[in-house]
Amino acid sequence: MRTSLFVSVASAALLLPVAAQATSADPAAPAATPATEPSAAEPPAAGQTKDGDAIVVTGVLPTSERDVLAGTSVVAGEELTRDLRPSIGETLAKQPGVSATSFGPSASRPILRGFQGERVRLLTDGIGSIDVSNTSADHAVVIDPLLAERVEVLRGPAVLLYGSSAIGGVVNVIDKRIPRSIPKDGVSFDGIATYGSAANERSLAGAGDAAIGGNFVVHADASYLKTSDLGIGGYVLSPTARAAALAAAAGPTLPDDPDFAATAALKDKLPNSAAETWTAGVGAAYVGDTANFGVSYSHYDSLYGIPIRYATASGEEQEAPRLDVLQNRFDVRGEVQTGGGFLDRIRLRGAYANYRHFELEETGAIGTAFYNKGFEGRLEFVQARQGAWLGASGVQYFHRDFNVVGDEAFLPANATGQLGLFTLQQFDLGALKFEGGLRYEHTRQEATPAAGDLRFATATRNFDAVSGSVGASYALGDGAKLGFNVSRTERAPSAEELFSNGAHAGTQTYELGDTGFGLEKSWGVEATLHLHHDGLSFDASAYYSWFTGYISDTQVAQSVCQAAAAPSGRTVDFPCFQFQQTGARYYGVEGDLSARVAEVGDYTINVDLLGDYVHATLGNGDPVARIPPGRLLGGIEAQSDTLTGRVEVERVFMQDRIAAYETPTKGYTMVNASFSIKPFASNPKVSLTLSANNLFDVDARRHSSYLKDFAPLAGRDLRATLRFGL
């Protein structure tokens, strides 16, 4: 199968005249090669509010943030330094429309507009992370935020050109592992060191480039992170879980019951949440005037704990697993300018990764092992501008071999192959701009269970999906733009949704798929408004999506999973969750406002406010599980050329619109403060940021987390971050 798909990729590449990607292009932007590093990563100049003019580089056609037809965030510079955390989910959690799975401080994957897992794509410089973080919330994302130069979050239908699974959005983490430019003075270096008090967090990372002549550049980077158990703002268990534990402690107990009273009394520290991670990478590139090509190798190694899902009633199990994660990855990136004509340039991007993680018992023995080998590649053809017309098209190929081995293996060995053809075309008529995108995707899923494993059957499924979007924007006046788009998407079920049949210790659920699933289909509409004037910036989005064949995991009677497990002779000890297809509707709003309100001496005073809300309902009228509640975050900031001070307040509201098996989650208010200094005018790369997060040590829990009743967010956290470089 793999050979035939590669042949299909090559044939399609020869037939495609043009290539495209997920973002629109600013007509004024030159068709420049990415041989220059994205300078838009720099923060706003002193005395300016965010003006929405950051260049979004996620896509073949870089564009101004204010011209993207859907909600978009660019995190870089001082903002990235201030919000940096050990996981990419926590790093981005303050962006509009973004929450996190919060399965402890190490395993926290971004949630976009209420979508998570398979419906959000996580990319490293445009290519997937090639891990198993989409499989379960306890699996960490193999992306190191310490080495990120900038992070771009794209939501809405345009990101479907990265794959039909990206309906929730795309997170693209951009680093320098494959150099894009020749260092100005022959050598460049960037480093960061961080300390956080809540988890006794210590981290250090560095990345450097060196020109070696003949337009060749070499790169090396490394990082190290170590944390202790996370400090929290009160009891480990939520009030509901504590009440259940105390009730169990007061009742009759069995010899093997946990100490429920001791569990209810746990506070201040989150047991089994410590972590240690290190990474290393090397790269090399040729950077010419009309062509560039580069390769890199990276290694990721992490050992982290999963917060304990404590038993709160007799007969329940509780485990304290740790995950030992390792990935070796090879990347390639190339681009050549064609010299004119219909095509302007051709781009190639690809990666291969060999991933494994062991879920360790408390004794250190390997309980379950996950193995994943994957390749993803993109070939893109960018058109030369023809008057008002600009576009691009391409072909994408993905293959994954995935296997879970051990007593709690919930999936058979399986392989996923996916071929996608995509195009995006734009027309610039001055104040009025049009954009249309189309993607065809063929997916093949194969399950090949081990001999003698009676839970699984050999199965092969093929899916053909077509997705498209059309949109337009209109400039209402200087700095004001209104946009609207419509999308129709189709998504093939994942291997986990098709083939699961087993217990998963990390989430403490028994997961059951359905090999009979069809395509998940949806319609979506979105309206955007961008207002950008001197001292004022406002970006807002409103969206509505409705699904047929929506795939969700729903808790069902234990007898359903017991019947599925019966051929193997196993018993079902965890709650039974079955993937089902039904209808669903999502709608919501998100917005981000920043305004300059005063100037005092050398300081400019800015205020900002962001908010988001999402509402999601299944076809039977039940709420979708683990949907983040509404939120507001406001801040006031004083900026000068050397000093920046900020105070912010975040209010997360109560979530009581819940699925039948969930519990309500109380709202909380966090107060944060930070201070940053750039002491050397001659070297702006040197900065020191001091911050105090959750100043009042409140007990905060994310409703979107499986563990929210057993694993609160960090308590008071005093942080110091030093950036330095040449």
N, C-alpha and C positions, 0 to 999 in steps of 0.2 A: 504493500500500500504506500509506503513512504517513497519508494522510487517513482511510482506513478504520479504522486502529488508533486514531486520535484519537477518531473517532466511537464506537468500542467503549469507550474509556475513559470518555467522557462518559455513555454509556448505563449502564455498570456502576456509575458513581458514583451515579446516580439510584436504582438498584435496591438498592444495599447499605444495610442499616439501621445497620450498626455498623462500627468500624474497629479494626485491631490492629497490633501490632508485635512486636519480638523479645524484649522482656523482661517479666518478671512484675512486678506491682505489690505494694507493701507495703500491706496493708489499712489500716494506720494512717496511711499517707501521704495528705495532702489532695490533692484533684484541683486542684492549683495550676497556673496558667498559667506558662510559662517566661519570664514578664516579669522574674523575678528570676534573676540569674546563678547558676550552680551552685556554691554555697558549699562543697559537698563536695569541691571541688578542693583545699582547704587540707590540709596535712599534719597528722598526729596532733599533739595538744598535747604539750608537753614532759612527759616522764615517763609517756607512754602508748605501748603497742605498737599496731600496726595492729589495729583491732578488727573489720574487715570490715563496718563500718557506713557506708562511703562510698556515696553515692547514685549509682546507675548511671542516666545520663540518656539513653543510647542506646536509644531506643524511645519510643513514645507514652506509656507508663506508667512514670515513674521509680520505681525500687525500690531497696531496700537491697541492697548487694553480697552480704550473707549470705543473701538470699532467692532469688537467681538459681539456677535448677536445673542450670546447667552451669558449667564453669570460667570465671571472669571475673577480669580485672585492671583496676584503675584506676590510672593513672600521672599524678601531679600534684605540685604543690608542690616541696619539696626533692628528692624522688626524681626528678622530671622534670628539674630543673635539673642534678642530678648526672649523670644518664645521657644528657643531651642530646648528639646527634651530628648531622652534616650530613644523614643519611638516616633515614627513619622506621624502617627495618629495624634499623639499629644502635642507635637510641634504645631500642627495645623488646626487644633481644636478651637482657636479663637477667630477663625475665618468665617465669613457669612456663609450659611448653608452647610457648615462642616461640623460634625461631631466625631466621636471615636468609640470603638468597641470596648476599650478600657478593661481588657482581661488582664488586669495587673499592669504595672508600669512598663513592662518590657514588651508585652503583646497587645498593642493598641493600634488597630487599623482604622484609617479614615472612613467615616460614614458621610456620604454626600446626599443631601436632600432626603434623608431617611433610607437611602439604598446602601447596602453593604455587601460584603462577600463577593459573589460572582458578578454583581452588577456594577462594580467599581474597579477600574483598571489602574494598577500602580506601575509606573514606568520609571526606568532609569535612562535618562537621555533618549526617550522615545521608544524604548523597548521594555517589555514586561520584566518584572522582578524575578520570574521563573523560580518561584518558591511554592509553598503550599499554604500561604496565608489566607487564600480564598476558600480553602477547604474547611477551616474551623477557626473560631475566634481566639483559641489559645495558641495558635501558630503565629510566631512573630514574622514581620515583614523583613526580608533580607535587603534592606536599604539603610545605610548609615547616615542619619541627619548631620552628624558632625562634619562630613565631607561635602555637604551640599553647598553649592554656590548660590542657588536660588531654587525655589519650588513654585510651580505653576499648577493651579487648580482650575480645571475647565469643567463646567457643567452644561447640560443641555444637549440638544440633538447633534450638533456638529461633531462632537467627540466620537460619534458612532463610526467614524472612519478609522478609529483605532480598534474596532471590533464591536460586534453586536452586544457583547457582555458589558460595554461601557455606558449603558443607558443612564446610570446614575452619575457618571462623570469620570474624569481622568485626573490623576495626580502624577505629575512629571517632575522628578527630582533631577536637577541638572548639576553635574560635577565637571571636573577638568581632567578626568582620567585619560581620555583621549584628547590631547591638546588641540585647540582650535586656532592658535596663533603662536607666533614666535615672540618670546619674552622681549620686551623693549630693551632691556640692558643685558640680554643674554641669559639671565637667570631670574626666576621669580619664586617666591615662597610665601605660603599662607599657613598660619597656625592658629589653634584655638585651645584654650585650657579652661575647664569649668569645674566649679565645686557647687554642690547643692546640699543643703543641710538636712532636708527631709529624709533622704535615703543615704546620707553620707556619700553622695555621688561624686566620683572623681573621674575626670575624663581629660584626654589629651589627644589631639589630632594634628597632622601636618600634611601638606601637599606642596610639591615643588616641581617646576619645569626648568629645563636647561636646553639651550640651543647648542647643537653639536656640529653645525655647518651644513651647507648644502640644502638649506630649508628644512632640515630635520630637527625635531624636538623630542626629548625624552621626558618622562614623567614618573614620579614615585609618590606614593602616599601611604599613610598608616594611621590607625586610631586605636585607642584603648579606653575602655569604660568599665568601671567597677562600682557597684552599689550594694548597700546593705538592705535589710528589710525596710520597707517604706514606712515613714512616720505618718500617722493619720490623726484627724481631728476628733477623736472620741473612740467609741466602741467599734470593734471590728464588725459585729453583726448589726444590721438595721433594726429598728424597734420591732418590726414584725418578726424577724428571725430570732431576736433575743427573747421575745415573748414565747415563741414556740420552744426554744431551748429550755427556758425556765419551767415551762409546763411539763416538758419531758423529764426534767430533773426532779420535779415534785411527784411524778407518777411512778408506777412500778418499773423497775429496770431489769435488764437481762445481764448475764455475766460479761458479754462482749459489747455492751452498750458503751458509747463514749461518755466522758464526764461532761454532761450537758451544762452543769452549773459553771464549770471552769470555762467552757466555751462561751457562755453568755457574758462572762466577766472579762474577756479579752478586750484590750483597748490599747491605744497609743501606737502600736506597731502592727503592721500587716505581715503575719508569718508567711514564710516561704515565698517571698517576693524579691529576694536578692538576685543579682545578675552580674555576669562578667562577660564582656564581649571585646574581641579584637579583630581588626581587619588590616589587610595590606593589599596594595595594588601597584602595578607598573604599567606604563603605556609608552607608545612611541607613535609619531606621526610625521608625515611629509606635508608641509603647508606651502603650496605654491600660489601663484597669482590666479591660475585658472583651474587648479585641481588640488585636492587634498585627500589623504588617505591615512588612516591610523588604526592601530590595534591595541588591545589592553588585556591584562589578566588581573583578576582580583580573587582574594580569599576572604571568607567571612566565617568566624568561629564564635559561638555564643553558648553560654550555659546560664539558663535562667529558671526561676521557680514560678509555678502557677499558684496563685493564692488559693487557699483551701476552701472548698465548698463544704462548709461544716454541716454535719448531721444535726438536725434540729428535732428529730422524732425517731422513735425506736424503729429498727429495721433498716434505716438508711445507711449508706456507706459514705465514707469520706476518705479522700486520698490527698496526698501532697506531692504530686509529680513534679519533676524538673525536666526541662527539655535541653538536650545537647544537640545544637544545630551547627551544621557545616555546609558551606557551599563553595565550589570552585567555578569560576565563570570566565569566559573569553568573549570579548566584544570586538566588533569591527565597524568602522564608519568610513565612508568615502563619498566624494562628490567631484564631478567634473563639469565644467561649463562647455557647452556645445559650440559656442562661437556664433550663435544667432540662428535665424530661421524660425521654424515653428517651436522648437524646444530651446529653452534657455539653459537648463542644466539637468543632470541625472544624479540621483542620490541613492546610496546603498547604506543600510543599517542592519546589523544582525548581532545575535548573541547566542551562545550555547552555555548551559550551566548544568552541573552535576550537584544535586542537593540531597542531603539526608538529615533526618533528625531522629534521635532516640528519646522516647518518653521513659524516664528513669523512675523506678520505684524508690521508696524511701531508703531501701537498703543499698541503692546504687545499681541494682540489676536492671537490665533493659527489659521493659515490659512490652513495648510496641515500637517498631521501627518503621519510619516513612522514607521511601526512596523516590526521588523524582529527577528524571533527566529530561531536559527540554531544549528546544531550539526555536527561535523566532527571528524572522528576517523580513525586511521591507525593501522593495525597489520602487523608487518614485521618479516620475518624469514631470518636471516643472515647465510649463509653457512660457514662452516669451510673450510679453504683453502685446496684444493686437488691439490698439485703440482702447475701447472701454472694456475689453474682454481679457480676463486673466484666469488661469486655472491650473490644475495639476491632477494627475491620476497615478495609480500605482497598483501593486500587487503585494500581498502580505501572506506569509506562510508561518504556521505554528504547528509544532509537534511536541507531545508530552508522553513519556512513559512513566507511569505512576504505580507504585506498589506499596502496600501496607502489610507488615509481617508481625505476627505476635498473637497472643491470646485475645487481644481486644481489637484485632484488625476488623474494621467495619466496611472495607471495600475490597473487592478482588483486584488482582493485577489488571490494569487497564491502560489503553493507549488512546490518545486524542489527536486527530489530525485535522487541521483547518486551513483552508485556502480562501483568501478573500481578495476580491477585486473592487477598487473604489475610485471614485472621481469626485472632485469638487470644482465647480465653475462659478465665476463671479463676473458681474457686470457693474461698472461704475459709471453712473449717469449724472455725476455731480452730487447734488444733494440726495439723490435717490440711488441706493445700491441694492442689487439683488444677489442672492447666493443660493445655489442648489447643489446637493450632494446625493450620491447614490452608492450603495455597497451591496455586492452579492457575496455570499459566504456559503461554502460547502464544508460541513463538519461530519467527521466519521468517529464514532465512539465504539471501542471494542473492549469487552471484558473477557479475560481468560483466567478463571480461578484455578488455584492450585489443585492438583489431583487429590481427591478425597474430601475436599471442603464442600459439604453438601448445602451450605447456605446460599451459594452463588451458582448461577448457571452461565455457561458461555453465551454471550450475546453480542450482536453487532447492530448498531443503529446508524443510519445516514440521514442527514438533515440538509435541506437547501433553504437558505433564508435570504430575503431581500429587504433592505432597509433604505429609507430615503428621507431627505429633509429639504424644505424650501424656506427661504426667509428673505426679508427685506428690511432696510433701515432708511430713515429719512431724517435729514438734518433740519431741525426746526429753527435753527438760528446759530449764532456764534456760540459754540460750546455745548449745544443741546442736540441730542439725537434720540430718536424713538425707533425701536426695533421690534419685529414680530417674526416668529418662525413656527412652522408646523412640521412634525415628523411622524413617520410610520416606521416602526421597528419590528424585527423578528429576531428572536434569540433561541439558539439550540440549547437544550438542557445539558448541564454539565455531567461528568461521570458520577460525581457525588449524588446528584439529584436522581440519576437513573439507577445506580447499582448498589447504593449503601444498604447494608444489612448487618448491623453489629453495634456493639457498645463502644463508646468513645470516652475514655477516662477523663480527658482534659475538660470536656464540657459536661461530663456525667449525664449523658443522654444515650439512649439506644436509637440509632438513626436508620430509617427505612426508606429506600427510594422506590421508584416505579419505572420499570423498563418500557412501559407503554406510553410515556409522556410524548406529547407533540410539541411543536414550536410554541414559545411564549411570544405573544403578539401585543403590540400597544400602539396607541395614538398619543401624541403629545403636542401641546401648544405652549408657547412662552412669549411673554412680552417683556421688553427691557427698556429702561430709560436711563440715559447718561446725561448729566449736567456738569459741566466743567467750566468754571470762570476763575478769574484771579481771586484766590483765597477761598474758593468754594468748590467742593467735589461731592457729587451724589450719584450713586449707581444703585439701581433697583431692578429686581426681576420678579415676575409672577408667573407661575407655571401650573399646568393641569395635565395629568396623564391618566389614561384608562386602559386597562389590560384585559385580554382574554387569554386563558391558559396560563395565568400567573402562577408561578411555582413558589410555594411557601411551606415551611416546616410547621406542623401543627401537632400539639400533644393529643394523643388518642389513647384508647384503652390499652392496658398492658397486654391484654389477650391478643391484640393485633401483632405486636412484635414477638410475642411468645410463639404464635403460630408460624411466623417467618423463621424463627430460630430453631424450631422443633426438629427439622431434619438433621441438624448437627448435634442434637442432644443438649444444647446449652440452655441455661435459664436467663431470664431478663431481669437484671437487678436495678437498672436505671429507668427513669421515666421514658416512656415510648413517644418518640417524635417521628411522624411520617410526612414525607414530602407529598403535597397534593397540588393539583391544578384547579384554579378557580378564577373568577374575575377579581379585579382590584382597581381602586382609584386612588391616585395621589394628587394632592394639590398643596401649594404653599407659596410663600413670599419670602424674600430676603432683600436686605438693603444695607448700604454703607454710606454714611454721611461724614464729611470732614469740613470744618470751616475755620478760617482765621478770624479771631475775635478781637485781638489787641496786639500792640507792639509796645514793649516796655524796655527801653534802652536797647541793648543788643539782642533782646529776646523777643521771639514771636510766640504768641499764645494761640494754640489751636485747640479746638474741641472736636470730638468725634463720637459717633454713635453707630452701632450696627445692631441689626436684629434679624431673626429668622423664625419661621414657623412652618411646620409641615403636618398635614392631616392625611392619614392613609387608612383605607377601609377595604376589607375583602368582599367578594361578591355576595357572601351570606349576611353582610352587615356587621360582622365582627371587626374590631380594630386589628390592624396589622401589628404584630408583636415588636417590641423594642424600638419604637419610634421616638426620637428625641422630642422633648417638649419645646415650647416656645422659649425664646431667650432674648435679652437685651444686654448690650455691653457698651458702656459709655466711658470716655476718658478725657482728660485735659492734659495738655503737654506744652512745656516751654522749651523752645529750641533756640540754640545759637550755634555758631560755627564749631565750638568746642564742647559745649555742655548741652545735655538734653535731660529733662526731668519729666516724669509722667506718673499720674495716678489714674487708676481705672476701677470701675465697679461693674461686676457681671452679675446679672440676675437671671437665674434659670428657674423657670416656673414649674409648678407641680405637674406631674404626668399621672392623671387618673383615668385616662382613656386607654384601657388596657385589654389585652387578650385574656381569655378565661383562666389561663394558668399563671398569669403575672400578678404581681402585687403593685399597688401604687407607689410612686416615688416622690418624696417630698421635694419641694423647691429649695434652693439655697442662694445665698448672696455671698460673693467673694470680692474682697478688696485687694488690689495689687498695686505696688509702687515700684518704680525703677529710676535709676540715675546712670547716665552714661557720659563718659568723658573721652575726648580725643586729645591727649596732652601734647602731641607734636604736630605742628602745622606742616612740617616738612615730610611727615610720613602718616598719611591718613589711615593706613592699614592698622595702626596701633590704636586700640580702644579698650576701655575697661567699663563693663556694665555691672552694676550692683542692683539686685532686685529683691523684693520681698513679696512673695506670692501667698495668697490665702492668709493675709495678715492676722485675721481673727480666729484662725485655726478651726474653721467650721467643718462640720461633718457633711461632706458633699458626695453624692452618688449619681452616676449617669444611668438614666433609665435604659439606654441602649445596650448596657452591659449584661451579659448572662450572669455575672457575678455581683451585680449591684447590691444584693442583700448581704454579701460576704466580703466585699472588697471596695471600700470607699476610695475616693481620690486622695491625693497627697494633702496632708495638713500644712501647717505653716512651713514655708520653704524659703530660706535665705540663700540667694545664689550670687556667685561672682563668676563672670566670664571675661577672660582676657583674649582679645584677638591681636595678632601680631603678624608681621610679614615684611617682605622686601619688595 
